[in-house]
Amino acid sequence: MVLKKVADHYLVPKHEIVSKERVPELLEKLGKSIDVLPKISAEDPAVIEIGAESGDILKISRKSPTAGETYYFRIVF
């Protein structure tokens, strides 16, 4: 089976770019500054696939059998 996209693989969680307008609201809700967000490489295949650039914040949605759906935020470097 040949995958056409990285996101098609069952182990790759959904990656989305957070809009620039929503970033201040998100950081306030998280109680964090942008400098303390975990980083994700601009060379990551999922990052390349969605067209994210350095400085973008990504929302990564993961499904868990115990916690349901959880969200992680990363800054592209």
C-alpha positions as CSV (number, residue, x, y, z in Angstrom):
1,M,0.0,0.0,0.0
2,V,1.4,3.4,-1.0
3,L,0.4,6.4,1.0
4,K,-0.1,9.6,-1.0
5,K,0.2,11.9,2.0
6,V,2.0,11.7,5.4
7,A,-1.3,12.6,7.1
8,D,-2.9,9.4,5.6
9,H,-0.9,7.2,8.0
10,Y,-2.9,6.0,11.0
11,L,-0.1,7.0,13.4
12,V,0.2,10.6,12.3
13,P,-2.1,12.9,14.3
14,K,-3.9,15.8,12.7
15,H,-1.8,18.9,12.3
16,E,-3.4,22.4,11.8
17,I,-1.9,25.9,11.6
18,V,-3.3,28.2,14.2
19,S,-4.4,31.5,12.6
20,K,-2.3,34.5,13.4
21,E,-5.4,36.3,14.8
22,R,-6.1,33.5,17.2
23,V,-2.5,33.2,18.6
24,P,-2.8,35.9,21.4
25,E,-6.1,34.4,22.6
26,L,-4.6,30.9,22.6
27,L,-1.5,31.9,24.5
28,E,-3.6,33.7,27.1
29,K,-5.9,30.7,27.5
30,L,-2.8,28.4,28.0
31,G,-1.2,30.9,30.3
32,K,2.1,30.6,28.3
33,S,4.3,32.8,26.3
34,I,5.3,31.9,22.8
35,D,8.9,31.2,23.9
36,V,8.0,28.3,26.1
37,L,6.0,26.3,23.6
38,P,7.6,23.1,22.5
39,K,9.2,23.2,19.1
40,I,8.7,21.2,15.9
41,S,11.1,21.3,13.0
42,A,10.2,23.0,9.8
43,E,11.7,19.9,8.2
44,D,9.1,17.6,9.8
45,P,7.2,15.8,7.0
46,A,3.8,16.7,8.5
47,V,4.8,20.4,8.8
48,I,6.0,20.5,5.2
49,E,2.8,18.8,4.0
50,I,0.5,21.4,5.6
51,G,2.7,24.3,4.4
52,A,3.6,25.6,7.8
53,E,6.5,28.0,8.1
54,S,8.9,29.1,10.8
55,G,7.1,31.0,13.5
56,D,3.7,29.3,12.9
57,I,1.9,27.6,15.8
58,L,0.5,24.2,15.1
59,K,-2.4,22.5,16.9
60,I,-1.9,18.7,16.9
61,S,-5.0,16.6,17.7
62,R,-4.4,13.2,19.2
63,K,-7.0,10.6,20.1
64,S,-6.6,8.6,23.3
65,P,-8.7,5.7,24.5
66,T,-8.7,7.1,28.0
67,A,-8.7,10.8,27.5
68,G,-10.7,11.2,24.3
69,E,-9.2,13.8,22.1
70,T,-6.3,16.0,23.3
71,Y,-4.6,19.0,21.8
72,Y,-0.9,19.9,21.8
73,F,0.6,23.1,20.5
74,R,4.0,23.4,18.9
75,I,5.9,26.3,17.3
76,V,7.6,25.7,14.1
77,F,11.4,26.6,14.1
